[in-house]
Each structure stands twice: as C-alpha cells, then as structure tokens.
Amino acid sequence: MSSIVLTIIILIIAFGICFLLVYRHYATLLDVAVKRAQKSEQLKAVFIENISRTLHSPLKSITDSCNTILEGKDEDLKPALVKKTLADIYVNLKETTDYVSQLHEMSKFEGITPSFTFIEVNLSELMASYRREAMNYTKPEVSVRVTTDLSPHCRAVLDTNLMHQLMMHLLTDAALHVTQGDIFIRYSCERRGLHVSISYTGMEHAELECDDIYSIIQKDEALKDAVKSPLFKQAICRAIVDMFGGEFYMDSEDNKKTVSSFWFPCKMVDVYKGI
C-alpha cells in the first residue's frame, strides 16, 4: 500500500514539475510576442512620421508648380516658364514614385510577425524563372547563368513569395553593378537545407555591412536611403533569411568580385535523382 502511495506522490510531483516547465515555456513565448508587438507599434509610429516628412517635400513642390500654371495670367505663362514648371513637376513625381515603390517593397515584408505559405516547387524551374526576370535589369553585355550539382528533378518546400523577394533584391543589385560579363547563380543542398550564392565581377561594392531592417526604417531619411543605397535591400534580404532560420553573407574581394550567399533549412526531395 505504501508503494502505491509513494508512486502517486511521485506522479503528482512529476506532473507538477512538467506543468511548471510548460507554463514557463509558454509564459516566455507570450512575453516575447508582447515585446515584438510593442516594438512593431513603435516602429510603425516612427516610420509613418518619417514617411510623412519625406513625401511632404515633393508633393508640396508639385502643388506649388501646378498653382503657378493654374493661377498665372496668360500673358505671364511663357512657353519657357511652362516647360520649366512641367519639368519640375516631372522630377518631383519621379521622386514620389520611387518612394511609393519602396513603400510597396516594405509592405511585402512582415518581419515582426512572419507568416509562411510553403509549397513544393521544382528548383530548376524556379531558378530559371529568376534568371529570365533578372535579364530584364541587366545591361546588354551582361548575362545571367545558373549552375548546380543537383538533379533537374530536385524539389524544395519554400515560401515562394519571400524567396522571390530575396532573390530579386540580390539579382537587381548585382545587375546594377555589372557592366559586362556574367552574373552566376549557384544553388546546392547543404546541411539539410538550400544554399544559394550570387556572384559577379563589377564595380566595387562600397557598402556591404548593413544595419538590421528595424534600425533602418527608424532613420529620418529611411525612404531616401532606400532609394539611393543598396543597404535597404540587403537589410531586407538578411531579415528574410533570419526569418527562415538561416544565414546570410556578403563579401567583396580585391578584384571587385562580390558574392552574396544565403543558407536556410529546407526540405528537399529527389536531390540527385537521375544523376
């Protein structure tokens, strides 16, 4: 009888310990989620304020230019003045369009509370589609080549939206720096995951070290920096790879060769089928 009581006591103690461990685990997760939500709200408030300031200047210039034409007397609106005013409107509209384009990129990135939609895709076909799209951004003397040691039947389970954003940021950045020669896309299976590198030789890559995405969007000139500097795209790429639980690297050598590479865990099937 005493052994039964002892067993019950041990089970109760074990249950209590398990309960406390589970409670602590979920309490920690809840605390992290709350802090992320608070950080998200702070970032949104700061970024919206920065956006308002950045967009105010070109939009005000457009309004003033339009008023110059609409409120001016016919005798004062000489063709040269009208042409100059329209040129100013065009410049400010182009600037505003660039800002809106960057906002669109930011809207696709949900770094605070990421949600994934994974589907199984053929890697050979996927990389070929990135190559075709990247060719739209390259100069006439530049080609984009894809190499791999994997089977053309190899399939991977990916979030294709985030993967597309990641690859096209890196490929358009490469196209910007290469004047002639090749941009190489290499992909392989490593450490039970997908490894991709994009390498090219071109103009020296001046900025390779970037802040995290959250630091960048809090800056006063976040939108302007995003348009003029590659750091914003690099920060998004790093953040996407971090979301996948992977690793992101960029390196530039003395011969102006730049390599961007990333790895993340990924289910892959038929890796070497038929080889």
N, C-alpha and C positions, 0 to 999 in steps of 0.2 A: 504493500500500500504506500509506503514511504517513497519507493522508487517512482510510483506513478505521480505522486505529488511533486517530487523533485523534477520529474520530466515536464510537468505542466508549468512549474515555475520557470524552468529554463526556456520553454517555448514562449512564455509570456515576456520574459526578459529579451529574448531574441527578436520577438515581434516588435517590442518597444524600441529596440535599437534600430531595427530596419525602418520603422516608422519615422524615427528622428532623422535618419540618414536621408530618406526620401523627402521628408519635409524640408530639410536644409538644402537639398539639391534644388527643389522647385522654388524655394524662397530666394535662392541665389539667382535662378533664371528670371524670376519675377523682378528682382532688383535691377538686373542688367537691362531688362526690357523697359522698365520705367525710366532708367537713366538714358537709354537710347531715345525714348520718346521725348524726354525733356530736351535732350541735345538737338533732336530733329526740329522741335518747335523753335528753339533759339536760333538755329541755323536758318530756318525759313524766314524768321523775322529780320535777321541781319541781311540776308540775301535779297529779300524783297525791297528793303530800303536801298541797298546798293543798286538794284535794277532801276528803281525809280529815279535815282540821281543820274545814272548813266544814260537812260533813254530820254531824260528831260532835255538835255542839251540839243541833240539833233532834231528832236520833234519841235522844240521851240524855234530853231532856225528855219525849219520847213514852214511853220506857221507864219513867221515874220516875212519870209520870202513870198509866200502866197499873198499876204496882205499888201506887200509892196506893189504887186501887179493888180490885185483886185481894187485897191483903194487909190491907186495912182491915176492921175489925169492922163487922157490920151496923148496930149502934147508932150508929156514928160516921159512916156514909155517909148523910148527909142529902141530900135531893134537890138542894139548892142547891150543895153541895160536888161532887156527881157531875156536875151540869150545868157547873160551872166547870171541872172537870177535863177533861170531854169537849171543852169549848171550847178549852182549852189544847192538847189533842191535835190538834184540827182545825187550829188555827193552825200548829202545827209540821209537820203533814202537808202543808198547803198550801205551806209554805216548802220542804219537801223535794221536793215535786212540781215546784215552779218550778226548783229546782236540777237535778233529773233532766231536765227539759225542755231546759235549756240544755246539759247534757251531751250530749243527743241531737243538738242542733244542732252541737256541736263534733265529734261523731263523724262527721258527714257531710262535714266539711271536712278534706281531706287536703293541707294546704298545703305540707308538706315535700317529698313526692314525688307530685305530682299525676298522675293518670291520667285521660284523657278518653275519653268514648264519644260520638262525634259522629254525629248523624243529621240528615237533611234534613227540615225542618218548614216548614209554612205559617206565616209570621209573623203574618198577620191572625188566624188561628185561635188561635195561641199567645197573643198579646196579649189576645184576648178571654177566654181562659181565666183569665189573671191578673186581669183586671178582675172577672170573676164571683167569683173566690176572694177578692179584696180587699174586695168589698162585704160579705162576712161579718164584717169587722172594723170597718167604718165606722159612724158614728153615723147616726141616721135622716135627718138633714138634709143628709147628705153624699153626693155621687155621684162615681163614678169614670168618666172619659171617656178614650177612646183616639183620638188623631189621628195622621195620617201623610200623606205625599205619595206613598207607594209604592202599587204595584198590590196589589189583594187576592189576586193570584196569586203574589206575591213569596214565594220560599222561601229559607231560610238554613240553613247547616250548623252545628249547635250541639250542645253538651253540655247536654241539656235538664234534667238533674238540677241542675247548677251554676247554670244560667240561672234555674230556678225558685227556688232558694235566694236568689240575688241579687235577683230582682225582688220576692219576697215579703218579704224583710227591709226593703227600701226602702218597699214599699207599706204594710206593717203599721206601720212607723214614721210614715209620713205620716198614716195613719188615726188614730194616737194623738194627733196634734197638731191635726187639723182638726175643728172643731166644727160648721161649716156651709160650704156652697159645694162646690167641685169639686176633685178631685184629677185632674190631667191626666197621661196617659201619652203621650208623643210619641216616635215612632221614625222613623228615616230611614237612608239609605245615605250614608255619608261616608268618604272616603279608603279606599275598598275595604274597608269594614267597617260594622259596625252601631253606630249611635248611638242611645241611649235616654235620655230625660230624664223625671223625675217631679217635677212642680211643684205647689205648693199654697200657700194663704194660711191661716195659723192661728196658734196660739200660737208665740211666739218660740222658735226652736230654740237652746237655750242652748249646746249642745256640738256643734261641727261638726268640730273638729280632733281626730283620734284617733290613738293610737299604732298601730303595726303589731300584727297578731294575736299575734305571738310575745312581744312585750313585755307585752301584756295578760294572757295566760294564766299568766305567771310571777308576777303580783302575788298577795300573800297573800289578798286578798279578791276573787279573779278571778270566782268564781261569784256572789257577792253583787253585784258591779259589773255583771255580765252581766244579772242580773235587773232591776236598778234603773236602769241607764243605757243610752242608745242607742249608746254608743261601741262596745260589743262587736259589735253588728250592723253598724255602719259599718266596723269593722276587718275583719270577715269579707267584706263587700262589696268593700272595697279589695283584699283578698288574692285574692279570686276573679278580679277584673278584672286584677290583676297576673299571675295565672297564665295568663290568656288573652293576655297581652302587650299590654294596653290601658291606658286612662287613666280615672281616677275623680275626680269633683269633687263638692263640696257647697258651696253658697253661700246665705247668708241676707241679705235686703235689709231696709232700714229699715221697710218696710211689712209686715214679718213674712212676706214671701214667701220660701219655701225651694225651692231647686232642687237635686235630686240628678241627676247625669248620668254616663254612662259610655260609652266607646267601646272597641271592640276589633276587630282584623282578623277578617274573616268572609267566607266565600264565599257570595254571594247571587246568585240567578238569577231571571229574569222580574221584575226590579225595577220596571219601568214598563210591563209587558205590559198592553195594552188601554187605556192612558191617553192 
